[in-house]
């Protein structure tokens, strides 16, 4: 009869970011353990709170499934003599596998018949197997920063304080970290009555609810989401829910209760971000907006102490007091910062080190300004835009010296925009100062203005080139300067903005900005080569993330990716064309031409050497299609170019039907190979079709 299995690891409070990855690991490890142990089950459920990591397996079999193994032995003709009597080989094989020689079975493997020993191992009781599995489920969890405690050698995210391990009503015995697994758990730290007994695994969720623990992460999250909305609605507003903050709050409470607090209206005179940042980043509060979208002097916090009104009133007062102090500090910083125009702070950047081998932040400002001016010219910025770009580049890092950014680093760029506006700078300049930091993380907004796009690219390329020049490159999981994120940011901006820029030229220009005063470990050519490979890896992942299959991605990247936005357009065009029946024609023509053209030693075609109408037709068609496809590629109409190239199928088919390529006359043979090479190379402006694995849809 199937029973439920429960393993609860009770710990001191886990960091919020540790819980979700731990539960994912535990689910995968449990699934693998059940498979390897031959224990049938119905469903695996993982759940947890800051004080517990739990796996619950519903409907686990009472014993393992039997193990039947067939061990291959010697060939029958070796195992038995002509009289059918077992030889020493058969006797030895049977003995080594602990079976009787008469129980050996015969099976053919291809043309040869062999003997096999069939070994059957009965399944062991589940509780015995689980006692062996459970310790591995605990030690199999890995955390970013494991710790030791007491005099124990074991490492875990936080000290383990209790272990519950049950198969049905039976305790699964094992010892770990000085603890003996039992049936006793602990409920909410403040609301429950201490140690609680779990009579059987199936009662776990009911027991947890009775001791004020909502152990299911998704249920807890939905409770919080609903409470946030209700609390804000009672104040006539709507809560602004940040998904990351909601996940964090869900993982730091066991029994949530939302409460709405307030702050003085006078603080609303500051920019919204100045209010939201301390609320969200430092206090884990959710801002509240009115029906008109404006920020209200309200916030919603989530308590871990349940809905008791008296307790919530005390907690509300404490939260309001803490936020009042933070906002008072912010108001002071705001007023002090406004006394100094943003431009007057730039000189101070000469005393701020960007990176010890790459100079000061002021040095970076000068390099970024020069690179941004170059990019502005490449993208055809008008005189007004060029002026805005130069001014924004000069001011971009000045807010690093403000009191507000010193206290709240998350506000860099945001405060630069605010202080620029209040210093009398044009809106376009202030916006570019803000946008040059974008995107700050995966899924973040991208710059929308041309000055913002150019300044963001210039800033990121300068950092990438500088770090690679002095030998600072990401290794494994180590990327202290977030170079992968910055390279991805450049790719996103160029692709989504449809910007036509040369990656190699940008890198080379940025490298020249370091020339003469940086102790370079790599030459310009080496930096270009390494960064191109670095960008290739980013683009491959990005294109696949956006829905392109790996062979389409490889095909367009192999054809070149110096024009990043063009490469993306080529990838989309190729993938769309692969769904068109004409793609068969394109691939057929290319494949037939490519296979023979590999032997070509020259690309020069002499029409005087043509000996048949088929050669003449293919050459004429090639020239027409080449001109057509070249114009389409120049116009970045890659789908049109591919459709044009596909028209070569019939001339190619006729050529192969009527022309013998590998003739004895060397000049004629080479001329025909050269023609095929030109046909094969025609698609190279779009993609390397040799990388296409399949075109069947």
Secondary structure, 3 states (H helix, E strand, C coil): CCEEEEEEEEECCCCHHHHHHHHHHHHHHHHHHHHHHCCCCCEEEEEEECCEEEEEEEEECCECCCEEEEEEEEEHHHHECCCCCECHHHHHHHHHCCCCHHHCEEEEECCEEEEEEEEEECCCEHHHHHHHHHHHHHHCCCCCCCECCCCCCCCECCCEEEEEEEECCEECCCEECCEECECEEECCCCCCCCEEECCCHHHHHHHHHHCCCCCCHHHHHHHHHHHHHHHHHHCCCEECCCHHHHHHHHCCCCCCEEEEEECCHHHHHCCHHHHHHHHHHHCCCEEEECCCCCEEEEEEEEECCCCCHHHHHHHHHHHHHHHHHHHHHHHHHHHHHCCCCHHHHHHHHHHCEEECCCEEHHHHHHHHHHHHHHHHHHCCCCHHHHHHHHHHHHHCCHHHHCHHHHHCHHHCCHHHHHHHHHCCCCHHHHHHHHHCCCCCCCCCCCCCCHHHHHHHHHHHHHHHHHHHHCCCCCECCECCCCHHHHHHHHHHHHHHHCCCCEHHHHHHHHHHHHCCCCCCCCCHHHHHHHHHHHHHHHHHHHHHHCCCCHHHHHHHHHCCCCEHHHHHHHHHHHHHHHCCCHHHHHHHHHHHHHHHHCCCCCCCCCHHHCCCHHHHHHHHHHHHHHHHHHHHHHCCCHHHHHHHHHCCHHHHHHHHHHCCCCCCCHHHHHHHHHHHHHHHHHHHHCCCHHHCCCCCC
